[in-house]
Each structure stands twice: as structure tokens, then as C-alpha cells.
Amino acid sequence: MHRHKSLLPSDAPRSPSLAKRRALWILLALLLPQLVTAADFALPDLDGKTIRLTDYRGKWVIVNFWASWCTPCLEELPALTAFQQAHGDRVQVLGINYEETSAEQIRAFLSKLTPTNFPHLVYHDAPEGLPASFFINEQGNTLPLQALPSSYFFDPQGRLLDLHIGPLSFEALEDKLRSLGN
């Protein structure tokens, strides 16, 4: 290997060595996923209790956006309910009604359907809605809400890992979590 002689005087300050710069980049690469977590949100449930994403740290969280006029959303609710029942010890499903509807109207609507066993949150009643950072995954990519139903998958540390647009079956939910590392 041919080395060039430095043009700097021997007492001139030198930049950090290549090894130190590489070590810094490796450290940043290892720490960055720990630093990029979903911003917490605070939304009321149907009883007015404030629910936060951080309430479920230590569990996988599936945040499912739905609306009463969305037929695929309604067809998906039984699969989400069964999934919550089967995996509630390590997974929490949260439903967010994404329409301008009161908690009372949502409760009345849901009472006509097969009962669900997970909290339903009221997006319309939240003064600030969801922070923009809710939709940013650990790689820094924005995963915007584009259609209903949409399900956002968070790992037990609160990092957004994936977005699925469209209805999910029980089996598809199991496959999705398995593919994400659960």
C-alpha cells in the first residue's frame, strides 16, 4: 500500500482517526433505532379515559384505523377481536375510529356488531389528533394514513415497524407479527 506524506506540519491538529470515525458511525447505527420511537399520543376511549401508546410498552401494539361506513373495516373487527383474545398477554389491539363521530355514536354503532375486546379510541375528540411523528418508522420513513382499514404495528419498545393497508385476517395478523420478529 502506498502512503502519501502528510502536507501538514507535524504539530498540526489532525482529524479523528478513521478507526474512531468508524466506531462513532457504528455506535450511531446501533443507538439510532433505540432513539427513534413513536411519539406518544393521548386519545380518549369510549368512556372518556385517556389512552396513550406508552401505556402498552412491553407489548406489541396494533393500532387499527376504521370507520363505520367502511365495510372491510367492519369485516376485519372479528379477526382483531379473536387475535386480541388469543394473544392478549403479549399484544394489544387499539381501534381508532377515524370519523367525526362522538363516543356515544361509536358505542351505539359497535353495540350492533359482534362485541370487541379491545379499546376503541375517538380520534375526533382529540384536540391535537395524532402527532406527525406517530407515522414515522424507525428508518425515518413516513407511513401516512392513506386508506381504511389501516393497521400500524409497534414493537414492545414503541417503535413503528410496519403499516398494513386493508383488512387483515387472524392468520395474516399472526404472519405479520411473526415476520416482524415476534
C-alpha positions as CSV (number, residue, x, y, z in Angstrom):
1,M,0.0,0.0,0.0
2,H,1.4,3.4,-0.9
3,R,1.0,6.1,1.7
4,H,1.2,9.8,0.9
5,K,3.3,12.0,3.1
6,S,1.2,14.5,5.0
7,L,1.5,18.1,3.9
8,L,0.5,19.3,7.4
9,P,3.2,20.2,9.9
10,S,3.9,17.5,12.4
11,D,2.3,19.6,15.2
12,A,-0.9,20.5,13.3
13,P,-4.1,19.2,14.8
14,R,-5.4,16.1,13.0
15,S,-8.9,14.9,12.4
16,P,-10.0,11.8,14.3
17,S,-8.6,8.7,13.0
18,L,-10.5,6.6,10.5
19,A,-11.0,3.9,13.2
20,K,-12.5,6.4,15.6
21,R,-14.9,7.7,12.9
22,R,-16.0,4.2,12.0
23,A,-16.5,3.4,15.7
24,L,-18.7,6.5,16.0
25,W,-20.8,5.5,13.0
26,I,-21.2,2.0,14.3
27,L,-22.3,3.4,17.7
28,L,-24.8,5.7,16.0
29,A,-26.2,2.9,13.9
30,L,-26.7,0.8,17.0
31,L,-28.3,3.6,19.0
32,L,-30.4,5.2,16.4
33,P,-33.2,2.6,16.4
34,Q,-33.4,3.0,20.2
35,L,-33.8,6.7,19.8
36,V,-36.5,6.7,17.1
37,T,-39.7,5.7,18.8
38,A,-43.2,6.6,18.1
39,A,-44.4,9.8,19.6
40,D,-46.9,9.1,22.3
41,F,-50.5,10.1,21.7
42,A,-53.3,10.7,24.0
43,L,-56.8,9.8,22.8
44,P,-60.0,9.3,24.7
45,D,-61.6,5.8,24.7
46,L,-65.4,5.5,24.6
47,D,-65.6,6.1,28.4
48,G,-63.5,9.3,28.2
49,K,-60.4,7.7,29.7
50,T,-57.2,8.9,28.1
51,I,-55.3,6.1,26.4
52,R,-51.6,6.5,25.5
53,L,-49.4,4.4,23.3
54,T,-46.9,4.3,26.1
55,D,-49.5,2.6,28.3
56,Y,-48.6,-0.6,26.5
57,R,-44.8,-0.6,26.5
58,G,-43.6,-4.1,26.8
59,K,-46.3,-5.4,24.4
60,W,-46.7,-5.4,20.7
61,V,-49.3,-2.9,19.7
62,I,-51.6,-2.9,16.7
63,V,-53.3,0.5,16.1
64,N,-56.1,-0.1,13.7
65,F,-57.9,2.8,12.0
66,W,-61.5,2.1,11.0
67,A,-64.8,3.8,10.2
68,S,-68.5,2.8,10.5
69,W,-69.0,3.3,6.7
70,C,-66.0,1.1,5.8
71,T,-67.2,-2.4,5.0
72,P,-63.7,-4.0,5.0
73,C,-63.1,-2.4,8.4
74,L,-66.2,-4.0,9.9
75,E,-65.4,-7.4,8.3
76,E,-61.9,-7.1,10.0
77,L,-63.2,-6.5,13.5
78,P,-63.9,-10.1,14.4
79,A,-60.3,-11.1,13.4
80,L,-58.9,-8.3,15.5
81,T,-61.1,-9.4,18.5
82,A,-60.0,-13.1,18.1
83,F,-56.4,-12.0,17.8
84,Q,-56.6,-9.9,21.0
85,Q,-58.3,-12.9,22.8
86,A,-55.6,-15.3,21.7
87,H,-52.5,-13.1,22.2
88,G,-53.6,-10.5,24.8
89,D,-50.7,-11.5,27.1
90,R,-48.2,-10.0,24.6
91,V,-50.2,-8.0,22.1
92,Q,-52.6,-5.0,22.5
93,V,-55.0,-4.0,19.7
94,L,-56.3,-0.4,19.7
95,G,-59.1,0.6,17.4
96,I,-59.2,4.3,16.3
97,N,-62.5,5.4,14.8
98,Y,-61.4,7.8,12.1
99,E,-64.5,9.9,11.5
100,E,-66.3,12.8,13.0
101,T,-68.4,10.8,15.4
102,S,-69.0,11.1,19.1
103,A,-68.1,8.3,21.6
104,E,-71.8,7.7,22.2
105,Q,-72.4,7.3,18.5
106,I,-69.5,4.9,18.2
107,R,-70.6,2.9,21.2
108,A,-74.2,2.6,19.8
109,F,-72.8,1.5,16.4
110,L,-70.5,-1.1,18.0
111,S,-73.3,-2.5,20.1
112,K,-75.0,-3.7,16.9
113,L,-71.9,-5.7,16.0
114,T,-70.2,-8.7,17.5
115,P,-68.6,-7.4,20.7
116,T,-65.0,-6.5,20.6
117,N,-62.5,-6.9,23.5
118,F,-60.1,-4.1,22.9
119,P,-60.3,-0.3,23.4
120,H,-61.8,1.9,20.8
121,L,-60.4,5.4,20.7
122,V,-62.1,8.6,19.5
123,Y,-59.9,10.5,17.1
124,H,-62.5,13.3,16.6
125,D,-62.5,14.2,20.3
126,A,-58.7,14.7,20.5
127,P,-57.8,18.4,20.3
128,E,-54.5,17.7,18.6
129,G,-55.1,14.4,17.0
130,L,-52.1,12.3,16.4
131,P,-48.6,13.8,16.2
132,A,-46.9,13.7,12.8
133,S,-44.2,11.6,14.4
134,F,-46.7,8.8,15.0
135,F,-46.4,8.0,11.3
136,I,-42.6,7.8,11.1
137,N,-41.0,4.4,11.3
138,E,-37.6,3.6,12.8
139,Q,-35.8,4.2,9.5
140,G,-37.3,7.7,9.4
141,N,-39.8,6.9,6.6
142,T,-43.3,8.4,6.8
143,L,-46.1,5.9,6.7
144,P,-49.2,8.1,6.2
145,L,-52.7,7.0,6.7
146,Q,-54.0,6.6,3.2
147,A,-57.0,4.3,3.4
148,L,-59.2,2.4,5.7
149,P,-58.7,0.0,7.3
150,S,-55.1,0.6,8.1
151,S,-53.1,-1.1,10.9
152,Y,-49.8,0.2,12.3
153,F,-47.6,-2.3,14.1
154,F,-45.4,-1.2,17.0
155,D,-42.8,-3.3,18.8
156,P,-42.7,-3.6,22.6
157,Q,-40.3,-0.6,22.7
158,G,-42.8,1.6,20.9
159,R,-41.1,1.7,17.6
160,L,-43.3,1.8,14.5
161,L,-42.3,-1.2,12.3
162,D,-44.9,-1.5,9.7
163,L,-48.2,-0.4,8.2
164,H,-50.7,-2.7,6.6
165,I,-53.4,-1.1,4.4
166,G,-56.5,-3.2,4.0
167,P,-58.3,-5.8,6.1
168,L,-56.3,-8.5,8.0
169,S,-57.4,-12.0,8.9
170,F,-56.4,-13.7,12.1
171,E,-53.8,-15.7,10.1
172,A,-52.5,-12.6,8.4
173,L,-52.1,-10.9,11.8
174,E,-50.1,-13.9,13.1
175,D,-47.9,-13.9,10.0
176,K,-47.3,-10.2,10.2
177,L,-46.2,-10.3,13.8
178,R,-44.0,-13.4,13.1
179,S,-42.4,-11.5,10.2
180,L,-41.7,-8.5,12.4
181,G,-39.9,-10.6,15.0
182,N,-42.5,-11.7,17.5
